Amino acid sequence: MRAHGWWIVILLTCMGPLAASGREPAPLGPALDSIRHFSGPTLTGAALRRCVVLDAEARDLARTLKQETQNLDVAEQIFKRLGEDLDRDEVTLDHTDGGAIDRYNERVNRHAALVEDYNARLPAHTVLVEKHNAVIDEFNRQCSGRAYVKQEWIDASAKSAQ
């Protein structure tokens, strides 16, 4: 029996990108009490309601993305720690002890399974990042830099939450 080098498992299974996070939206323009004396671009009616929806969607996606990124970070820490342990233990592994080699290889297989699980979760995370960024891009195009009436935003937010 021969012990596997865990780094081979990493090399073969951990080829995906690292978990990424989404961008932040650009700020809205000033919050106004009234648009009577304001001459810049403003959000009203359907445009304001769309921005409220985009804002809520971006916040929801950001919360989900933050949680998923944290979950991936924990998974990565676990398989890296196990990999470091395997590295350290391989130096002292008794290559003449079949039981010791079997136990070591079980840990190598566990490490490979953790890396495989991590890599399997990356595509969904990437889709989530892309969706979040698309919402942010749309929000930035349609909403950022435009003034709005505070009470209209509050009213539209309350209606969209129903």
VEXKESE-323174 format. One line per field, with one value per atom (N, C-alpha, C): residue in one letter; x, y, z; atom name. Coordinates in steps of 0.05 Angstrom, whole numbers, plus 5000, padded with zeros to 4 digits. Atoms other than C-alpha are relative to their C-alpha. Layout:
res <- A	...
east <- X	...
north <- Y	...
up <- Z	...
atom <- CA	...
This chain:
res <- M	M	M	R	R	R	A	A	A	H	H	H	G	G	G	W	W	W	W	W	W	I	I	I	V	V	V	I	I	I	L	L	L	L	L	L	T	T	T	C	C	C	M	M	M	G	G	G	P	P	P	L	L	L	A	A	A	A	A	A	S	S	S	G	G	G	R	R	R	E	E	E	P	P	P	A	A	A	P	P	P	L	L	L	G	G	G	P	P	P	A	A	A	L	L	L	D	D	D	S	S	S	I	I	I	R	R	R	H	H	H	F	F	F	S	S	S	G	G	G	P	P	P	T	T	T	L	L	L	T	T	T	G	G	G	A	A	A	A	A	A	L	L	L	R	R	R	R	R	R	C	C	C	V	V	V	V	V	V	L	L	L	D	D	D	A	A	A	E	E	E	A	A	A	R	R	R	D	D	D	L	L	L	A	A	A	R	R	R	T	T	T	L	L	L	K	K	K	Q	Q	Q	E	E	E	T	T	T	Q	Q	Q	N	N	N	L	L	L	D	D	D	V	V	V	A	A	A	E	E	E	Q	Q	Q	I	I	I	F	F	F	K	K	K	R	R	R	L	L	L	G	G	G	E	E	E	D	D	D	L	L	L	D	D	D	R	R	R	D	D	D	E	E	E	V	V	V	T	T	T	L	L	L	D	D	D	H	H	H	T	T	T	D	D	D	G	G	G	G	G	G	A	A	A	I	I	I	D	D	D	R	R	R	Y	Y	Y	N	N	N	E	E	E	R	R	R	V	V	V	N	N	N	R	R	R	H	H	H	A	A	A	A	A	A	L	L	L	V	V	V	E	E	E	D	D	D	Y	Y	Y	N	N	N	A	A	A	R	R	R	L	L	L	P	P	P	A	A	A	H	H	H	T	T	T	V	V	V	L	L	L	V	V	V	E	E	E	K	K	K	H	H	H	N	N	N	A	A	A	V	V	V	I	I	I	D	D	D	E	E	E	F	F	F	N	N	N	R	R	R	Q	Q	Q	C	C	C	S	S	S	G	G	G	R	R	R	A	A	A	Y	Y	Y	V	V	V	K	K	K	Q	Q	Q	E	E	E	W	W	W	I	I	I	D	D	D	A	A	A	S	S	S	A	A	A	K	K	K	S	S	S	A	A	A	Q	Q	Q
east <- 5017	5000	5017	4985	5023	4982	5016	5000	4998	5004	4971	5012	4993	5000	4975	5025	4941	5002	4998	4969	4992	5010	4954	4970	5029	4882	4992	5006	4881	5005	4993	4915	4979	5020	4864	4972	5028	4801	4995	5005	4810	5008	4993	4814	4981	5020	4754	5010	4992	4757	4992	5006	4756	4973	5026	4690	5004	4998	4678	4975	5023	4631	4990	5012	4585	5009	4993	4593	4979	5018	4560	4986	5015	4506	5011	4993	4522	4978	5020	4485	4979	5021	4419	5008	4996	4416	4988	5010	4391	4971	5027	4329	4987	5013	4281	4973	5027	4219	4980	5017	4191	5018	4984	4214	4994	5008	4185	5024	4978	4251	5026	4976	4297	4999	5000	4319	5015	4985	4362	4982	5015	4341	4987	5014	4289	4986	5015	4255	4972	5029	4179	4986	5018	4123	5013	4990	4142	5030	4971	4216	5008	4994	4217	4992	5008	4178	5019	4980	4227	5025	4976	4285	4997	5006	4252	5002	4999	4244	5029	4972	4316	5017	4986	4341	4995	5007	4304	5012	4988	4327	5030	4971	4399	5007	4995	4395	4996	5005	4365	5023	4978	4417	5026	4975	4473	5001	5001	4450	5005	4996	4446	5029	4972	4513	5020	4982	4546	5000	5002	4520	5013	4988	4540	5031	4971	4609	5012	4990	4618	5000	5001	4596	5023	4978	4647	5027	4975	4701	5005	4997	4688	5008	4993	4690	5029	4972	4755	5020	4983	4786	5003	5000	4766	5018	4984	4796	5029	4972	4859	5014	4989	4869	5006	4996	4860	5024	4977	4909	5027	4975	4961	5006	4996	4950	5011	4991	4960	5029	4972	5024	5019	4984	5051	5002	5000	5030	5014	4987	5058	5030	4971	5129	5006	4995	5122	4984	5016	5077	5018	4985	5103	4990	5008	5101	5001	5001	5110	4976	5024	5046	4975	5024	4987	4976	5022	4937	5004	4994	4971	4996	5004	4971	4971	5029	4897	4987	5012	4879	5008	4991	4921	4984	5015	4888	4971	5028	4819	4998	5000	4837	5004	4996	4863	4973	5026	4796	4980	5018	4758	5007	4991	4800	4990	5008	4785	4970	5029	4710	4993	5005	4713	5006	4993	4748	4980	5020	4699	4974	5024	4640	5003	4994	4671	4998	5000	4682	4973	5027	4612	4982	5016	4584	5008	4991	4625	4983	5017	4582	4975	5024	4519	5007	4991	4558	5006	4993	4584	4974	5025	4513	4987	5010	4491	5014	4984	4548	4991	5008	4529	4972	5027	4456	5000	4998	4472	5012	4987	4519	4982	5019	4466	4979	5019	4416	5013	4985	4468	5004	4996	4484	4975	5025	4411	4992	5005	4402	5017	4982	4462	4992	5009	4437	4975	5026	4366	4996	5007	4371	5022	4980	4438	5002	4997	4449	4974	5026	4375	4987	5013	4339	4972	5027	4274	4988	5015	4221	4999	4998	4232	4974	5025	4159	4990	5007	4147	5015	4984	4204	4989	5011	4176	4974	5025	4107	5003	4995	4133	5013	4988	4175	4980	5021	4115	4982	5017	4074	5014	4986	4128	5005	4996	4137	4975	5025	4064	4997
north <- 4976	5000	5025	4975	5070	5023	4976	5136	5019	4980	5188	5026	4973	5258	5017	4984	5304	5022	4978	5359	4992	5010	5316	5003	4998	5314	5029	4971	5390	5008	4992	5399	4990	5011	5355	5009	4994	5378	5029	4972	5450	5019	4984	5482	5023	4979	5529	5026	4974	5603	5002	4995	5628	5015	4987	5653	5031	4971	5725	5013	4986	5777	5021	4981	5827	5029	4972	5901	5015	4983	5958	5019	4981	6003	5028	4972	6075	5014	4988	6123	5015	4984	6156	5030	4972	6231	5008	4990	6275	4991	5005	6256	5027	4974	6314	4998	4998	6336	5006	4992	6363	5004	4995	6368	5028	4974	6438	5017	4982	6475	4985	5016	6420	4998	5000	6424	4976	5023	6360	4977	5024	6290	4989	5012	6260	4974	5025	6194	5004	4998	6194	4976	5019	6146	4972	5027	6080	4997	5001	6097	4997	5002	6108	4972	5027	6043	4979	5019	6005	5001	4997	6033	4989	5013	6012	4970	5029	5942	4991	5007	5940	5002	4997	5966	4977	5022	5913	4973	5024	5858	4999	4999	5881	4994	5005	5881	4970	5028	5811	4983	5016	5784	5004	4995	5818	4984	5016	5784	4970	5028	5716	4995	5003	5727	5001	4999	5746	4974	5025	5683	4977	5021	5638	5003	4995	5670	4991	5009	5658	4970	5030	5585	4989	5010	5576	5005	4994	5610	4979	5020	5561	4973	5026	5501	5000	4998	5526	4997	5002	5534	4972	5027	5464	4982	5018	5430	5009	4992	5473	4990	5010	5455	4970	5028	5382	4994	5003	5389	5005	4995	5420	4978	5023	5364	4976	5022	5313	5004	4993	5348	4993	5005	5346	4971	5028	5274	4982	5017	5248	4996	5001	5264	4977	5020	5217	4974	5024	5164	4976	5026	5093	4986	5012	5067	4970	5029	4996	4991	5007	4998	5004	4999	4980	5014	4987	5004	5030	4971	5072	5012	4990	5080	5001	4999	5061	5023	4977	5112	5026	4975	5165	5004	4998	5149	5006	4993	5153	5030	4971	5224	5014	4988	5239	4999	5002	5214	5020	4980	5257	5028	4974	5317	5004	4998	5302	5005	4996	5298	5028	4972	5365	5020	4983	5398	4997	5005	5366	5014	4987	5392	5030	4971	5462	5008	4994	5462	4998	5004	5437	5024	4977	5497	5026	4975	5549	5010	4990	5552	5015	4987	5569	5027	4975	5622	5020	4982	5651	5011	4991	5655	5020	4981	5690	5027	4975	5741	5014	4988	5753	5012	4989	5762	5025	4976	5810	5023	4978	5850	5010	4990	5853	5018	4982	5882	5026	4976	5931	5018	4985	5951	5014	4987	5963	5022	4979	6002	5025	4977	6045	5015	4986	6059	5016	4987	6076	5018	4987	6103	5018	4985	6129	5029	4972	6203	5015	4986	6219	5006	4992	6257	4986	5012	6229	5013	4990	6250	4978	5020	6214	4985	5013	6201	4982	5017	6174	4973	5024	6125	4982	5015	6104	4986	5011	6094	4977	5021	6054	4976	5023	6011	4984	5014	5996	4984	5015	5976	4976	5022	5932	4978	5021	5896	4983	5015	5874	4976
up <- 5000	5000	5000	5002	4985	5008	4992	5015	4977	5020	4969	5010	4993	4968	4998	5001	4986	4980	5018	4943	4971	5026	4882	4998	4999	4903	4996	5003	4910	4971	5027	4843	4980	5019	4808	5005	4995	4843	5006	4992	4864	4978	5023	4796	4996	5004	4804	5011	4990	4819	5030	4972	4890	5001	4996	4918	4998	5003	4898	5012	4989	4925	4981	5018	4892	5005	4998	4880	5017	4985	4918	4981	5017	4887	5004	4998	4872	5015	4984	4917	4983	5013	4899	5003	4996	4893	5027	4974	4950	5005	4991	4990	5005	4998	4983	5015	4988	5021	4978	5023	4955	4976	5024	4883	4988	5011	4873	4992	5005	4877	4992	5008	4851	4969	5029	4779	4988	5011	4772	4994	5006	4752	5025	4977	4798	4993	5003	4809	5009	4993	4808	4987	5012	4792	4996	5006	4758	5003	4998	4756	5030	4971	4832	5010	4991	4844	4990	5011	4799	5017	4984	4839	5028	4974	4904	4998	5004	4877	4996	5005	4852	5026	4975	4919	5019	4983	4957	4990	5012	4909	5005	4996	4914	5029	4972	4990	5007	4995	4992	4988	5013	4943	5015	4985	4983	5025	4975	5047	4994	5008	5012	4992	5010	4978	5024	4977	5044	5015	4986	5077	4985	5017	5019	4999	5000	5017	5026	4974	5091	5002	5000	5083	4983	5016	5027	5014	4986	5068	5022	4979	5126	4987	5014	5078	4990	5010	5048	5024	4977	5117	5010	4990	5136	4982	5017	5074	5000	4999	5078	5026	4975	5151	4999	5003	5135	4982	5018	5078	5013	4984	5124	5019	4983	5173	4985	5016	5118	4992	5007	5096	5024	4976	5167	5007	4992	5180	4979	5020	5114	5006	4994	5138	5020	4980	5197	4995	5006	5164	4997	5002	5173	4975	5025	5102	5000	4998	5127	5015	4984	5169	4983	5018	5125	5013	4986	5178	5000	4999	5184	4972	5028	5108	4994	5006	5104	5014	4985	5158	4987	5013	5123	4973	5025	5056	5004	4993	5088	5003	4996	5109	4973	5026	5039	4984	5014	5011	5011	4988	5061	4991	5010	5040	4971	5028	4967	4998	5000	4983	5008	4992	5019	4978	5023	4960	4978	5021	4911	5007	4991	4952	4997	5002	4955	4970	5028	4880	4987	5010	4867	5007	4991	4905	4986	5012	4867	4976	5022	4803	5009	4989	4843	5012	4988	4881	4978	5022	4816	4987	5011	4788	5019	4981	4852	4998	5003	4845	4974	5026	4772	5001	4997	4789	5017	4983	4845	4985	5015	4800	4978	5020	4745	5012	4986	4794	5007	4992	4819	4975	5025	4747	4991	5008	4731	5019	4981	4795	4994	5005	4779	4974	5025	4708	5004	4999	4727	5024	4974	4798	5011	4986	4820	4991	5006	4825	4997	5004	4819	5027	4975	4873	5001	4996	4902	5025	4977	4951	5021	4979	5017	5005	4993	5031	4977	5023	4960	5001	4998	4971	5022	4978	5038	4993	5008	5009	4980	5020	4950	5012	4986	4996	5016	4985	5039	4982	5019	4978	4989	5012	4949	5020	4979	5016	5005	4995	5016	4983
atom <- N	CA	C	N	CA	C	N	CA	C	N	CA	C	N	CA	C	N	CA	C	N	CA	C	N	CA	C	N	CA	C	N	CA	C	N	CA	C	N	CA	C	N	CA	C	N	CA	C	N	CA	C	N	CA	C	N	CA	C	N	CA	C	N	CA	C	N	CA	C	N	CA	C	N	CA	C	N	CA	C	N	CA	C	N	CA	C	N	CA	C	N	CA	C	N	CA	C	N	CA	C	N	CA	C	N	CA	C	N	CA	C	N	CA	C	N	CA	C	N	CA	C	N	CA	C	N	CA	C	N	CA	C	N	CA	C	N	CA	C	N	CA	C	N	CA	C	N	CA	C	N	CA	C	N	CA	C	N	CA	C	N	CA	C	N	CA	C	N	CA	C	N	CA	C	N	CA	C	N	CA	C	N	CA	C	N	CA	C	N	CA	C	N	CA	C	N	CA	C	N	CA	C	N	CA	C	N	CA	C	N	CA	C	N	CA	C	N	CA	C	N	CA	C	N	CA	C	N	CA	C	N	CA	C	N	CA	C	N	CA	C	N	CA	C	N	CA	C	N	CA	C	N	CA	C	N	CA	C	N	CA	C	N	CA	C	N	CA	C	N	CA	C	N	CA	C	N	CA	C	N	CA	C	N	CA	C	N	CA	C	N	CA	C	N	CA	C	N	CA	C	N	CA	C	N	CA	C	N	CA	C	N	CA	C	N	CA	C	N	CA	C	N	CA	C	N	CA	C	N	CA	C	N	CA	C	N	CA	C	N	CA	C	N	CA	C	N	CA	C	N	CA	C	N	CA	C	N	CA	C	N	CA	C	N	CA	C	N	CA	C	N	CA	C	N	CA	C	N	CA	C	N	CA	C	N	CA	C	N	CA	C	N	CA	C	N	CA	C	N	CA	C	N	CA	C	N	CA	C	N	CA	C	N	CA	C	N	CA	C	N	CA	C	N	CA	C	N	CA	C	N	CA	C	N	CA	C	N	CA	C	N	CA	C	N	CA	C	N	CA	C	N	CA	C	N	CA	C	N	CA	C	N	CA	C	N	CA	C	N	CA	C	N	CA	C	N	CA	C	N	CA	C	N	CA	C	N	CA	C	N	CA	C	N	CA	C	N	CA	C	N	CA	C	N	CA	C	N	CA	C	N	CA	C	N	CA	C	N	CA	C	N	CA	C	N	CA	C	N	CA	C	N	CA	C	N	CA	C	N	CA	C	N	CA	C	N	CA	C	N	CA	C	N	CA	C	N	CA	C	N	CA	C	N	CA	C
